[in-house]
Amino acid sequence: MTETRADIVVAGHICLDIIPSLAGVANVAGRGGEIFLPGKLIKVGPAVISTGGAVPNTGLALHRLGLATQLMGKLGDDLLGRAVLDILKSHDAALASNMIIAPGEKTSYTVVISPPGADRMFLHCPGTNDTFAAADMPFDRINGARIFHFGYPPLMHSMYADAGLGLARMLHQANQLGLAVSLDMSLPDPDSDAGHANWQTILARVLPQVDFFLPSLDETLMMLDPDAFASMESAGGAAGLASQAEAPMLRQLSDRLLDMGAAVVGLKLGDKGLYLRTTSDTARLAAIKGRLALNASQWQRRELLIPCFKVDAVGTTGAGDCTIAGFLAALLHGSSPEQALRTAVAVGACSVERADANSGVPPWDILQQRIAAGWPQQPTLPLPAWQWNEAEHLWTSPDDAPAA
């Protein structure tokens, strides 16, 4: 059996991103209905060609932060697949060494429409991501790593088919190898097969295998309460769901996810910050402590929310993935929950300063220096009865109760 020297394995969805520059298109966010008409020619700037999906977005951010990272996604043996491999090799040849190549299949790609000052939209071809199955995972190559992170199962048909049985088996196998398991989601298209999947059943099967569950609020609400999601999406408009979130909603959603089996839940709130809720089950946390240098008493029964850092945003592609990279990097450094949240939103903020997902992410030490220099933070949600922790620059719930 071959052992990896990687600290973390990032597996799941990968594609080639094509991101046309829209900086010169006047008020593109407000003219969507006018611009995207049949037969209309819109002059745009040069395209950024980059890798996309959870594997490169989170994985390359971890690599840039200085973590020994192993990437495992599935590509076709076509032109787009070779382009993905070339991009990975340009960062480090080792990052391409464990990619899964499927002869005769087509590599996934995404056209990213990312207007300045607005959220992005995607034109996506799933390609080989739909055929990625548990049997594709070369588990003999990951023995020795500390974290196994899997991203975007809603964009991978084999991962949500059969009520998530294949995904649960994959995460269980990683767990059995002694790795802490982290899981990220993506927002299913309501009109797709993934949008019609029973995600409550899938999550109930999968989350007992998951130590760190790190979806967005939108994804979580759609999966657990699709009617509430539809109502809030209709009411929220351009401001998004996070602007309507309240502490009781975050508590209710995280309660359900913890009850399903996750040990730590992080809900990404876009530019409103990152919410953290952890289990009060000491045995559950102790199991994680055996894999990571975590202080279990610091992580028990926590409820925190940290605002984002202020930046001049160029593009939001991959910001959530990079936020996760910051959180996982902090875990590998043995950080407290407060430090992990701060690092997470800092990496996410660096990400949006560039058009692509992760070229703005600096090395770990440079990032920590920027945080320590007094980086201003964004306004966040109104949180009645919560307390602002000036030392940690985050909000703590009245029910936040770490063990003594």
C-alpha positions in Angstrom: 0.0 0.0 0.0 1.3 3.4 -1.0 1.1 6.1 1.7 0.7 9.8 0.8 2.6 12.5 2.4 -0.4 14.8 2.1 -2.1 16.3 5.1 -5.4 16.6 3.3 -7.1 14.9 0.4 -9.6 17.0 -1.6 -11.9 14.9 -3.8 -15.2 15.4 -5.7 -16.3 17.8 -8.4 -13.8 19.3 -10.9 -14.3 21.2 -14.2 -12.7 23.7 -16.4 -14.0 27.3 -15.8 -14.2 29.9 -18.5 -14.8 33.3 -17.0 -15.3 36.2 -19.5 -14.4 39.6 -18.1 -17.5 41.8 -17.8 -15.8 44.8 -16.3 -16.4 46.9 -19.4 -20.1 46.1 -19.7 -22.1 48.9 -18.2 -24.5 47.9 -15.4 -24.4 44.2 -16.5 -26.0 43.1 -13.2 -29.1 45.3 -13.8 -29.4 44.6 -17.5 -29.5 40.8 -17.4 -32.9 40.6 -19.2 -31.7 43.0 -21.9 -28.2 41.5 -22.4 -29.0 37.8 -22.5 -31.3 37.9 -25.5 -31.1 35.6 -28.6 -29.0 37.0 -31.4 -27.5 39.8 -29.3 -23.7 40.4 -29.4 -22.2 41.7 -26.2 -18.5 42.8 -26.3 -16.6 41.5 -23.3 -13.1 41.4 -22.1 -10.5 38.6 -22.2 -11.5 35.3 -20.5 -9.8 33.8 -17.5 -9.4 30.1 -18.0 -9.0 28.2 -14.8 -10.0 25.1 -13.0 -13.3 25.0 -11.2 -15.3 22.9 -8.8 -14.6 21.9 -5.2 -11.4 19.9 -5.9 -9.3 22.7 -7.4 -11.0 25.6 -5.7 -10.5 24.3 -2.2 -7.5 22.1 -3.0 -5.4 24.9 -4.7 -6.3 27.3 -1.9 -5.0 24.8 0.6 -1.9 24.4 -1.5 -1.3 28.1 -1.7 -1.7 28.3 2.1 1.2 25.8 2.4 -0.6 22.6 3.2 0.5 19.3 1.7 -2.6 18.6 -0.5 -3.7 15.8 -2.7 -6.4 16.3 -5.4 -8.7 13.5 -6.6 -11.2 14.3 -9.3 -12.4 12.6 -12.5 -11.5 13.9 -16.0 -12.0 12.7 -19.6 -9.1 12.0 -21.9 -10.1 15.0 -24.0 -8.8 18.6 -24.7 -10.5 20.1 -21.7 -9.2 17.3 -19.5 -5.6 18.0 -20.7 -6.1 21.7 -20.0 -7.2 20.9 -16.4 -4.1 18.8 -15.9 -1.8 21.4 -17.4 -3.3 24.0 -15.0 -2.8 21.8 -12.0 0.8 21.0 -13.1 1.5 24.7 -13.4 1.0 24.9 -9.6 2.8 21.7 -8.7 3.2 18.6 -10.8 2.2 16.4 -7.8 -1.3 18.0 -7.7 -2.1 16.2 -11.0 -0.6 12.9 -10.1 -3.7 11.3 -8.6 -6.4 12.6 -10.9 -8.7 9.9 -12.3 -8.7 9.7 -16.1 -11.7 8.1 -17.8 -11.0 7.1 -21.5 -13.8 8.1 -23.9 -15.6 10.4 -21.4 -16.0 14.2 -21.6 -14.5 16.5 -19.0 -16.9 18.8 -17.2 -16.8 22.6 -17.9 -18.5 25.7 -16.7 -19.0 29.2 -18.3 -19.1 31.6 -15.3 -21.0 34.8 -15.6 -19.6 36.9 -12.8 -20.7 40.6 -13.0 -18.8 43.1 -10.7 -20.9 43.8 -7.6 -23.3 40.9 -8.1 -23.4 37.1 -7.5 -22.5 34.8 -10.3 -24.4 32.5 -12.6 -23.2 29.3 -14.3 -23.6 27.4 -17.5 -22.5 23.9 -16.6 -21.8 20.6 -18.3 -21.4 17.8 -15.7 -19.4 15.5 -17.9 -17.3 12.9 -15.9 -18.5 14.3 -12.6 -21.8 12.4 -13.2 -20.0 9.1 -13.4 -17.6 9.6 -10.5 -18.4 6.7 -8.1 -17.0 5.3 -4.9 -15.3 2.6 -6.9 -13.2 5.3 -8.6 -11.5 6.4 -5.3 -8.0 5.1 -5.0 -8.1 4.7 -1.2 -4.7 3.0 -1.1 -3.2 6.3 -2.0 -4.7 8.4 0.8 -3.6 6.4 3.8 -1.6 8.7 6.1 -3.6 11.9 5.4 -5.4 13.6 8.2 -8.5 15.1 6.5 -10.6 13.8 3.6 -12.7 16.6 2.1 -15.4 15.9 -0.5 -17.2 18.6 -2.4 -20.3 19.1 -4.5 -22.2 15.8 -4.5 -25.4 17.5 -5.8 -23.5 18.0 -9.1 -22.4 14.4 -9.2 -25.2 11.9 -10.2 -23.6 8.8 -8.7 -23.2 10.6 -5.4 -26.9 11.3 -4.8 -28.3 8.3 -6.6 -29.7 5.5 -4.5 -30.4 7.9 -1.7 -26.7 8.8 -1.3 -25.5 5.2 -0.6 -22.3 5.5 -2.7 -21.4 8.8 -1.0 -22.0 7.3 2.5 -19.8 4.3 1.7 -17.0 6.5 0.4 -17.0 8.7 3.5 -17.3 5.7 5.8 -14.2 4.2 4.1 -12.2 7.4 4.6 -13.4 7.4 8.2 -12.2 3.8 8.7 -8.7 4.9 7.4 -8.5 7.3 10.4 -9.2 10.5 8.4 -11.4 13.3 9.7 -14.2 13.8 7.1 -15.3 17.1 5.7 -18.2 17.6 3.3 -19.3 20.6 1.2 -22.4 20.9 -0.9 -23.6 22.8 -3.9 -27.1 24.2 -4.7 -29.0 21.7 -6.9 -31.0 23.1 -9.8 -34.6 22.6 -8.7 -35.6 21.3 -12.1 -32.8 18.7 -12.3 -32.6 15.2 -11.0 -30.6 16.5 -8.0 -33.3 19.1 -7.3 -35.8 16.3 -7.0 -33.6 14.0 -4.9 -34.7 13.5 -1.3 -31.9 15.3 0.4 -33.2 14.8 3.9 -32.9 11.1 3.4 -29.5 11.5 1.8 -28.2 13.7 4.6 -29.5 11.4 7.3 -27.5 8.6 5.7 -24.4 10.5 5.1 -23.9 12.9 8.0 -23.0 10.2 10.6 -19.8 9.8 8.6 -19.1 13.6 8.5 -17.1 15.4 11.1 -17.2 18.9 9.5 -20.3 19.8 7.4 -19.7 23.1 5.6 -22.6 24.0 3.2 -24.1 27.4 2.5 -27.3 28.6 4.1 -29.0 28.5 0.7 -28.0 24.8 0.1 -29.0 23.8 3.6 -32.4 25.5 3.5 -33.2 24.0 0.0 -32.4 20.5 1.2 -34.1 20.6 4.6 -37.0 23.0 3.9 -37.6 23.6 0.2 -40.8 25.5 0.7 -39.1 28.0 3.0 -36.2 28.2 0.5 -38.6 29.1 -2.3 -40.4 31.7 -0.2 -37.2 33.4 1.0 -35.6 33.3 -2.4 -38.7 35.1 -3.9 -38.6 37.7 -1.1 -34.9 38.2 -1.0 -34.2 39.3 -4.6 -30.7 40.4 -5.2 -29.9 40.6 -1.5 -30.1 36.8 -1.2 -31.2 34.5 1.5 -28.5 35.4 4.0 -29.8 38.9 4.4 -33.1 37.4 5.7 -31.5 34.9 8.1 -32.1 35.2 11.8 -30.4 33.5 14.7 -33.4 31.2 15.4 -33.3 29.9 11.8 -29.6 29.2 12.0 -30.1 27.4 15.3 -33.0 25.3 13.9 -31.1 24.3 10.8 -27.9 23.4 12.6 -29.9 21.5 15.2 -31.3 19.3 12.5 -27.8 18.7 11.0 -26.2 17.9 14.3 -29.1 15.5 15.1 -28.4 13.8 11.8 -24.9 13.0 12.9 -22.5 15.8 12.0 -20.1 16.9 14.7 -19.4 20.5 13.5 -21.7 22.5 11.2 -20.5 25.6 9.4 -23.1 27.6 7.4 -21.7 30.0 4.9 -23.7 33.2 4.7 -22.1 35.0 1.7 -21.0 38.5 2.6 -22.9 38.2 6.0 -20.2 35.9 7.4 -19.8 32.3 8.6 -21.9 30.6 11.3 -20.6 27.8 13.5 -22.4 25.3 15.6 -20.9 22.3 17.3 -22.1 19.2 19.1 -22.3 18.8 22.8 -21.4 15.1 22.5 -17.9 14.7 24.0 -17.5 11.3 22.6 -18.2 12.5 19.1 -15.6 15.3 19.5 -13.1 12.9 21.0 -13.2 10.8 17.9 -12.1 13.8 15.8 -9.5 14.7 18.4 -7.8 11.3 17.6 -7.2 12.5 14.0 -6.5 16.2 14.5 -4.7 18.2 17.2 -8.0 19.8 18.3 -8.7 20.8 21.9 -12.1 19.1 22.3 -13.2 21.3 25.2 -12.7 24.4 23.0 -15.0 22.9 20.3 -17.8 21.5 22.5 -21.2 23.2 22.3 -20.1 26.3 20.4 -22.3 28.8 18.6 -20.5 31.6 16.9 -20.9 34.0 13.9 -18.0 35.9 12.3 -18.5 38.8 9.8 -16.5 38.8 6.6 -13.5 41.1 6.1 -13.9 44.1 3.8 -12.4 43.9 0.4 -12.8 45.4 -3.1 -14.6 42.4 -4.8 -13.6 41.5 -8.3 -15.4 38.2 -8.6 -17.1 35.8 -6.2 -16.3 32.5 -8.0 -15.0 30.0 -5.5 -15.3 32.2 -2.5 -17.2 29.6 -0.5 -14.6 26.9 -1.4 -11.8 29.1 -0.3 -13.6 29.9 2.9 -13.6 26.1 3.5 -9.9 25.9 2.7 -9.2 28.5 5.4 -11.3 26.6 7.9 -9.6 23.2 7.1 -6.1 24.8 7.1 -6.9 26.1 10.6 -7.9 22.7 11.8 -4.6 21.3 10.6 -2.9 24.0 12.5 -4.7 23.0 15.7 -6.7 26.2 15.9 -9.5 27.1 18.2 -13.0 27.6 16.7 -12.5 31.4 16.9 -9.2 31.2 15.0 -10.7 28.8 12.5 -13.6 31.1 11.7 -11.3 34.1 11.4 -9.0 32.3 9.0 -11.9 30.9 7.0 -13.4 34.3 6.2 -10.0 35.8 5.6 -9.2 33.3 2.9 -12.7 33.8 1.4 -12.1 37.5 1.3 -8.7 37.1 -0.4 -10.4 34.9 -3.0 -12.9 37.6 -4.1 -10.1 40.1 -4.7 -9.4 38.2 -8.0 -11.6 37.0 -10.8 -10.7 33.4 -10.4 -11.2 31.3 -7.4 -7.8 31.1 -5.6 -5.0 33.2 -7.1 -5.6 35.8 -4.5 -5.0 33.4 -1.6 -1.6 34.1 0.1 0.6 31.8 2.2 -0.5 31.1 5.7 1.9 33.5 7.4 1.1 36.4 5.1 -2.6 35.8 5.7 -2.2 35.8 9.5 -0.2 39.1 9.3 -3.0 40.7 7.4 -5.6 39.6 10.0 -3.4 40.8 12.8 -2.9 44.2 11.2 -6.5 45.1 12.0 -8.3 44.2 8.8 -11.8 45.9 8.9 -14.9 43.7 8.9 -18.2 43.9 7.0 -21.6 44.6 8.7 -23.3 41.4 9.6 -26.7 40.1 10.6 -28.7 41.7 13.4 -28.2 39.3 16.3 -30.4 40.3 19.3 -29.1 39.0 22.6 -25.8 37.9 21.1 -22.5 39.4 22.4 -19.7 40.9 20.4 -16.3 39.4 21.4 -13.9 42.3 20.8 -10.8 40.2 21.3 -11.9 37.6 18.7 -13.9 40.0 16.4 -17.0 37.7 16.3 -20.4 37.2 17.8 -21.2 34.7 20.5 -24.6 33.2 21.2 -26.1 33.4 24.7 -26.0 29.5 24.5 -22.4 29.3 23.5 -20.9 27.1 26.2 -17.5 25.7 25.7 -16.4 23.1 28.3 -14.3 24.6 31.1 
